[in-house]
Amino acid sequence: MLSRRVLIAAALSAPGFAAAPVRAEELELNEDGLPHVDWFLQSLLELADDVALARQNGKRLAVMWELRGCPYCRETHVKNLGDPAIAAYIRERFEVLQLNVAGDRRVVDLDGETLSERRLAEKYGVRFTPTFQFFGESPETMKAKAPREREVARAQGYLEPKHFLALFRFVAEKAYEKGSLRDWLRAQGA
């Protein structure tokens, strides 16, 4: 028997579905105080599996680091993720995993180490929220690399919607293989 949650998820992921823009007062919070997004990845917090799952689905893994009460995180949810066109672009190409920079949930890193969200953030040098972290496509090749070398791109702090979308395009198009985000944006006229 199909549950209501499964039916809603299927409807939300249907081609052509465009959610209405989100207003700040409409943000629903998770039990840890972070904004809830229905289409974010529901993970067992094993990063290698999340990277592999994303690749299997023809997507990339993006990690959104947040902090309870962060006004810039809220702005990212309202202005960027609340924009139906931006959300549709990201949903089609990325699995987004939400982590709490001060959280206590246990996460298994790409190298197999199990640590809290807080310790994982320290390991990767995540100090600001929001931070978006994008990993390579192969958990096997990333395992032996140093933590920051596993990333193909990172953005710290709030980005205006056009730059936010450009960041995701940069990763989706694998433009990082040819140069930096700054150079790519310059070449795009952004």
Residue, then its C-alpha position, 0 to 999 in steps of 0.5 A: m500500500l502506498s503511503r501519503r508520503v510516497l505519493i506526495a514525493a512522487a508528485l513533487s518529483a514529477p516532470g514539470f512540477a514547479a513549487a510555489p515560492v517560499r516565504a520566510e514565515e512559511l519555513e518549516l523547521n526540522e527537530d534540529g531547528l534547520p529549515h525542512v526541505d521535502w526534496f532534500l536527501q533523506s540519508l543514512l549519513e554515509l557519504a560514500d553511499d550518498v555519492a554513489l546513490a547520486r551518481q546512480n541517479g545521474k546526479r551529484l552530491a551537494v552538502m548544505w551546511e547550516l546552523r540553527g538561527c542562521p539568517y543567511c541560511r534562512e535567506t538561502h531557503v527563501k530567495n534561492l531554494g524558494d525560487p521554483a526555477i532554481a529549485a527545479y534545476i537543482r532537484e534535477r541534477f543534485e542530491v542535497l544533503q543538509l548537515n548541521v555545523a553544530g550537530d551531533r548526528r553520526v556521519v560516516d565520512l568518505d574515508g570510513e571515519t565515523l564522527s559527529e556533524r560538528r567534527l566532520a565540519e571541523k575536519y573539512g574546515v567548514r566555519f561559515t553558514p551556509t556552506f555548500q560543498f560539492f564532492g567528486e563523483s567516485p567515492e573510491t577515488m576520493k577515499a584516499k584524498a585529503p578532505r579538502e581535495r575531495e571537493v570539486a567546489r565550495a561556496q561559503g556564505y549567502l549568494e544572490p540567486k543568479h550566483f547561487l544558480a551559477l554555482f550549481r551550473f558550474v558543478a553540473e557542467k563539470a566546469y571545475e575541470k577547466g578552471s576556477l568558479r571565478d574564471w568560469l563566472r567571468a567567462q559567463g559574463a556573470 
